[in-house]
Amino acid sequence: MSHELFVGDNLEVMQQHLEEWRGKISIIYIDPPYNTGNTFTYHDDFSEKGDRHSVWLSFMKDRLVLARELLSEDGCIFIAIGDDELYRLKILCDEIFGEENFINNFMWLHGKGKKDTWSRTLTENNLCFAKEKNKLKSFTEILETSWATKNIDDDPRGPWFSGSISFSEKRSNPNHKNFFKIISPSGVVWERQWQCSKEEMEELLLDNRIYFGPGPEYKNVPREKIFNGKAEEIIPKNIIENVGSTRDAQNHLDEILGVKGAFDNPKPVGLIEHLIKITCMKNDITVMDFFAGSGTTAEAVENLNKVDGGKRHCILIQKDEKTYEIVNGKKIPRKGSEEAFNAGFKSISEITQKRLSALV
């Protein structure tokens, strides 16, 4: 599947393609400047233009207003952000997307953390907003169970744990199609709304996968027996683990480029794969990243396509900036090996293009 890279100011590119892309983007992931007071590749210090917070918010607002226009009605946006502007960004997004469309802050455990005298910060934020929350499909994470250690009824299939399979009687809807009775081995009748159909329940009962508590009473609220190795759909946690660390991401990019330190602070591919997967959207959607950086989002999209044969399309936008850093008020190429020194004269878009070519 081919992907598109537009080199230029993201605001101008989105304005130029507004009518073409309006309502067609299912997922937007961006990793914008964090406004930390340091100067990085996206001119990350807005203080020289006045109050750095208000200038940064104006910069972001122009782009997020357009982003909302580009999202499909059932689409969503993930915005990576540090603590410096997290709370101001949340208020800005409440204004643009509507606070009723806030999904969560998905916090990535990114490694050993950043420490100061008072604490160590282990997470980095990913604010998620829907275009229209009532039209966005529920998020789901698929995990293979491996944590069952007990087998209290000596089931020959091995260890299991029990999971809820019904609503409480108070919360049950008598008019729901899954409202019916089941009877325990001791004759206790349970009538309520179940999280499966009557046919599915009958299969579970025949397969001894409904636990009524210890015999001979069998009077506990029925629960499903879940064995190790079963793929379970769960509501995803807002803490993201085991998707790669900051160091993993840097090493992976250095390997692709063949030099060290040509681009700072890339995100791990696994993080963006995870965010795309939990949306449970179709495998032919369009994903956009208008702060494309080194092109991590495109690699994540391509990896998912390879796994499930999908035709997801990725649109990247990246300003053609040089990978300089500021030292004592002067621009110099990035520090590091001779190769990295030379790479410092390359633009970010060249780095992105090299990553994209490595995906083919």
N, C-alpha and C positions, 0 to 999 in steps of 0.2 A: 504494500500500500504506500503510495507516495504521500509525502507531507509537504507543507509549504512554509518557507521562511521569508518574511518580509523584513528588509533592512531599512530602518528609518525610525523616526519618533513615533512611539505607539499611538499617541493621541491623533496625530495626523493620519496614520495608516487606518485607524479605526473609523475616523471621520470619512475618509475617502471610500471605504468599503461598507459604510453603514447600511445602505439599502440592500447590498448584496448579502450581508451576513445577518441582518436583523432577524432575531427570533430563531436562528438556525444553530446556535452553539449550545450544546447540552451541558458541558462542564467547562468552566474556566478555572485554571489554577495559576496563581501569580505569586511571585516572590519579589515584592517591590523593595525599594530602598527602605531601610529600617529607621533612618533619621537618627543615628546614634551619636552624631557629632563628629564622626570620623569621615574621611573621604574615601569612598570606594568607587567601583567602576560605574555606578549610576549617579555620581555626584551626590553622595549620601549625606552631605552636610548642607542644610538650607539656611544656616544661621546668618550667612553673610548678606542675605537679602531681607533681613528683618527678623521678626519673631519666627524662629525655625519651625515651631509647631504649626502656626497658622499657615505659613507658606507651604509646608509639607501637606497639610490637609487640603489646601486648594489644589495642589498638584494631584493628589489622589482623587479628589472629588470629580474633577473633570474626566478622569479616566474611568472611574467606577460608574458614573452616570451613563457613559457609553456602554460599559460592560453590561449593565442591566438591559439595555436595549438589544444587545446581541444575544442574550440568553433566550432559550426556548421557554415556553410557559412552564414546562416540567424540569427546567434546568437549575443548576446551582453553581456557586462560585466558592472556591477555597482561597483564602488569602493568608500567606505565611507572614508573620510579623513578630518582632521582638517585643520586649516589655516596654521599651521607650515610648511607643505610640499605640500600644494595644488598646487601651481604654478610650483614647480619642478616636481610633479607627472604629471601634465598636459603635460609638455614638454616631459617627459619620455614616456607617453602614445601616444603622437603624433608620436614619433619615432617608437614605437612598432606596434601600430595599424594603424598609418597614420592619420594625422590631418584631412583628408577628411572624416574620419569615426567617428569623434567626434559628439555625439548626443546633450548632454547638461550637465550642472551641476544641478542636481535636489537637491535643498536645503531644508532640513527638518527643520521646525520650532519646536525646541525640548523643549521648555518650557520658563522659565524666563530668560534664557541666562547666559552667562559667562561675568562678567563685570571686567573692570579695570578702571584706572583713566580717560581714554579718551572715552570709549565706552562700550556698552553692545552687545555681539555677540549672536544673537538669532537663527542663522542657523548653520547647519552642512552639509557639502558637500557630494554629491554622484555623482562622475564623471561617465558618461556613454559613452562607445565607442562600436561601432558595429564591427563585424568581417569584413563584407562587407556591407556598408551602403545602397548600391543600391539593396541589397537582403533582407534587414531587413524590415519587415512590419511596416507601419506607426503606431506610438503609439496613443492610444485612451483611453480617460477616459469616463466612462459612469456615468452621473449624472442625478438624478431626479429633474426636475425644481421645484422650490418652491418660486422663487423671483418675479414673475409677480404680479404687484399691480394695473395695469390700465386695463380698458376695454372700450376703446374709441369708439367702435361701438356697445356697449351694447350687446355683444355676450352672449347668454343664458348659454354658457359653463363656463362663468366666466372670471377672469383676464387673460391677455395674454401679451406677448411681441413679437416683430417681429425679425426674424432672416434672414440673407442673404440666398438666394436660387439660386443665379445666379452669373456668372462672369460679369465684366463690358464688354461693347461692344468692347472696345479696347483689352481686354484679351481673348475674346471669340474665339474659333476655329470653323470656319464655317463648317469644315469637321467632327466635332465631332458628334457622334450619338445623343447627347443631345442638339444639336443646332436646335431650332425650334421657332415658333411664338406662343404667347398667346395674347389674346385681353382683355382689361379691360372692365368693365361694360359701360364705356362711349365711347368705340370704339378705345381707344389708343392701338396701336400695339407695342408689345415688342418682338423683335427678337434677340436672343443671345444664349449663351451656358448656360444651366441650371444645377444645381447640383442634378437633378433627371431625370428620364426618362419621355418621353411624357405621358406614361400611368399613372405614379405616379402623374404627374402634373394634369392630368385630374381628378384624385381622389381628390386631394387637392382643386381644383376649385369647384367641386361638393359639397365638404364638407365645403365650405366657410372658407378655411384655407389659402387663399392667400389674402394679404392686398395690395390694390392699392392706398392707401391714402384716404383722406376724399372725400365724394361725394359733389356735383354731378360730379366733375372733374375726380376723379379716375385716376390721371395722375402721381402718384409717382412710382418709381421703385418697381416692385412687390417684396414682402417679405412674408416669411411664418409666420403664426400666431402659436405661441408655448404656450400652456397652462400649468399651474402648474400640476405636477404629471406625466409629460411625461418624459420618459427616453431619454436623449439626449447624443449622442456621440460627444465629444468635444476633441480638441487637448489639452493634459494635460499641466498644468502650471508647470514651473520649481520650483515653491515654493510649498512645500508639507505641508499641514495643516491637523489637525484633524485625525491624525493616531496614537496618543499617545505621551506622553512626556517621558523624561528620567526617571522621577519619576514613571510614570505608568509602564514602562518596568521593573524597579527595583522591584516594589511591586509585579508584576505578577510573576517574577522569584523567589522571596523570598517565595511566596505562594506555588509554585511548589516544591521547595526544602525543605520547612519546616523550614528553618533557614534564618536569615537576614545577608546580607553582604557577602555571600560566593563567589560572583562574582560581580565585579565592572562594571558599565557602559554598561549593555546590551542594545541592540536596541529593540524598541517596535515591536512586531509581525506585527502590522498594517502597519508599514513603509515598511517592506519587502513584505508583501502582495500587497501593493499598487504598488511597483516597478514591481512585477511580472505581475500584472493585466494589467498595461498600455501597456505592450508589445503586448498584444492581441495574444499571442502564443497559440498553441493547449494545451489541458489539459492532454497530455500524455508525455510532454517533460521531460528532465532531467535537474535539477537545481543543481549547485555545489556551495559549500562554503568551501574554503580551509583555512580560518581562522575561524573555526566554533564556537569558544568560547563556549557559553552555549547552542548552538543549536537552536537559534531563527529562522534561515532560515528553518530548518526542520519543526518547528511548523507552520510557515507561509505556507509552501507547503502543509502540512497535512490539515490545515484549509481550503485552497482553494479546495482541493480534496473533503472534506466533503460537501462543498457548491454546487459544480457542478458535483459530481460523477466522478471527474477526476482520472487519474492514473499517476500524476506527480511523478517523482522519484527524491529523493534528495541524493546527495553524500556529506558527510561532512568529512573534514580532520582536525584533531586537535592534536597538539603536547601534549605529556603527561607531562605538566608542573605543578608545585605546585603553589597553590595560596598564595604565599608569597608576602610581601612587604619589602622594604629596609628602615631601620631606623638607622641613624648614622652608615651606612656602614655594618649593620648586618641584616641577614635575620630573620624575625619573622613572625608568622602567622598573618593573617588579624585581625584587631581590631573589637570589637563588643561584642555581647553577648557570653556566654559560648558556645552555639551551633555554632555560627559563628567561634569562636576560634578553635573549634575542626574541623569544616569544612575547616579551613585554611590548614589542612594537607591533604586534598583531592586534587586530580589532576583535572585540568579543564576537562579532558576527562571523569572523573567520574561524574562531574556535567552535562556534555552533555548527558551521558548515562541515567542519572536520568530523564532529561527533555524528552528524547526520549521515555522512558518507560511510562511517564505520558501521552503521546499522544495516546497510545493504548486503 
